[in-house]
């Protein structure tokens, strides 16, 4: 009986150590939001770019896990140079997104998603620039 309780206790302890994606870790995800500004040219039937710049005050959202249909867990407003940063993350999968203008969407906006997998502790995961339209 004592042996069974000891084994059960050890199994519970090991299971409790396997934590899901989220806060409480030592890794960082960081990147920049790049805005592509322009208009749809009806004559050439293409998007004509008028400006390309890093955007301040853009909301970037993070979902802990790999299900992009989940409600976001945290958000960050970009700095003056378009930088966002999520600190204290554990190993696991993350979905990040920001909203981009969309000519064919009923709301005029659509999410742009990108995925990140943290596989090491104490790491800075620098993400390539993510482009949204304005």
C-alpha positions as CSV (number, residue, x, y, z in Angstrom):
1,X,0.0,0.0,0.0
2,X,2.8,2.4,0.9
3,X,4.6,1.5,-2.3
4,X,1.5,2.3,-4.3
5,X,1.1,5.7,-2.7
6,X,4.7,6.5,-3.2
7,X,4.6,5.6,-6.9
8,X,1.4,7.6,-7.3
9,X,2.9,10.6,-5.6
10,X,6.0,10.5,-7.9
11,X,3.8,10.2,-11.0
12,X,1.8,13.3,-9.9
13,X,5.0,15.2,-9.2
14,X,6.4,14.4,-12.6
15,X,3.1,15.4,-14.3
16,X,2.9,18.7,-12.4
17,X,6.4,19.7,-13.7
18,X,5.2,19.6,-17.4
19,X,3.8,23.1,-17.8
20,X,2.0,24.3,-20.8
21,X,2.8,27.4,-22.9
22,X,2.5,30.7,-21.2
23,X,4.1,33.0,-18.6
24,X,6.4,31.9,-15.9
25,X,9.5,31.1,-18.1
26,X,12.7,32.8,-19.0
27,X,12.4,33.2,-22.8
28,X,11.4,36.3,-24.9
29,X,9.6,36.7,-28.2
30,X,10.5,40.0,-29.9
31,X,9.9,41.5,-33.4
32,X,8.7,44.5,-35.4
33,X,5.6,45.5,-37.3
34,X,6.2,46.9,-40.7
35,X,3.3,48.8,-42.4
36,X,2.8,48.7,-46.1
37,X,0.7,51.8,-47.0
38,X,-0.9,52.2,-50.4
39,X,-4.0,51.8,-52.5
40,X,-5.6,49.4,-55.0
41,X,-5.0,50.8,-58.5
42,X,-8.1,49.9,-60.6
43,X,-6.3,50.6,-63.8
44,X,-3.4,48.3,-63.2
45,X,-5.4,46.0,-60.9
46,X,-2.6,45.9,-58.4
47,X,-1.7,47.3,-55.0
48,X,0.4,50.5,-55.4
49,X,2.7,51.1,-52.4
50,X,3.0,54.7,-51.2
51,X,4.9,54.2,-48.0
52,X,6.7,51.5,-46.0
53,X,7.5,52.1,-42.3
54,X,7.7,50.6,-38.8
55,X,4.5,51.5,-37.0
56,X,4.0,52.7,-33.5
57,X,0.9,52.0,-31.4
58,X,0.0,48.8,-33.3
59,X,-1.6,46.1,-31.1
60,X,0.2,42.7,-31.3
61,X,-1.7,39.8,-29.6
62,X,-0.3,36.5,-28.3
63,X,-2.1,33.2,-27.8
64,X,-0.5,30.6,-25.5
65,X,-0.7,27.4,-27.6
66,X,-1.1,26.6,-31.3
67,X,-4.9,27.2,-31.8
68,X,-5.3,30.5,-33.6
69,X,-9.1,30.5,-32.9
70,X,-8.5,30.8,-29.2
71,X,-9.0,34.1,-27.3
72,X,-5.7,35.9,-26.9
73,X,-3.8,35.8,-23.6
74,X,-1.9,39.0,-23.8
75,X,-1.2,42.0,-26.0
76,X,1.5,44.5,-26.5
77,X,1.4,48.0,-28.2
78,X,4.4,48.6,-30.4
79,X,7.0,51.1,-29.5
80,X,8.0,54.2,-31.6
81,X,10.1,51.9,-33.8
82,X,7.5,49.2,-34.3
83,X,9.0,46.8,-31.7
84,X,6.8,44.4,-29.7
85,X,8.1,42.1,-26.9
86,X,6.6,39.3,-24.8
87,X,8.7,38.4,-21.8
88,X,8.8,35.5,-19.3
89,X,7.6,32.8,-21.6
90,X,7.9,29.0,-21.1
91,X,8.8,26.4,-23.7
92,X,5.9,25.8,-26.0
93,X,3.9,26.9,-29.0
94,X,2.6,30.5,-29.5
95,X,0.5,32.2,-32.1
96,X,0.9,36.0,-32.6
97,X,-1.2,38.3,-34.7
98,X,-1.9,41.9,-35.6
99,X,-4.7,43.4,-37.7
100,X,-4.2,44.5,-41.3
101,X,-6.5,46.4,-43.6
102,X,-8.5,44.3,-46.0
103,X,-10.4,45.6,-49.0
104,X,-12.6,42.5,-49.3
105,X,-13.4,41.9,-45.6
106,X,-16.8,43.1,-44.2
107,X,-15.0,44.8,-41.2
108,X,-12.2,46.2,-43.3
109,X,-9.6,44.4,-41.2
110,X,-8.2,40.9,-41.1
111,X,-5.7,39.2,-38.7
112,X,-2.2,38.4,-39.9
113,X,-1.0,35.3,-37.9
114,X,2.5,34.0,-37.3
115,X,3.6,31.0,-35.1
116,X,6.6,30.7,-32.8
117,X,7.9,27.6,-31.0
118,X,10.1,28.2,-28.0
119,X,12.2,25.1,-27.5
120,X,14.9,26.5,-25.1
121,X,14.9,28.4,-21.9
122,X,16.7,31.7,-21.4
123,X,16.5,32.6,-25.1
124,X,15.5,35.7,-27.1
125,X,13.5,34.6,-30.2
126,X,13.9,37.5,-32.7
127,X,11.1,37.3,-35.2
128,X,11.4,38.6,-38.8
129,X,9.4,41.8,-39.6
130,X,5.7,41.1,-39.9
131,X,4.0,43.2,-42.6
132,X,0.5,44.6,-42.3
133,X,-1.4,46.9,-44.7
134,X,-2.8,50.4,-43.9
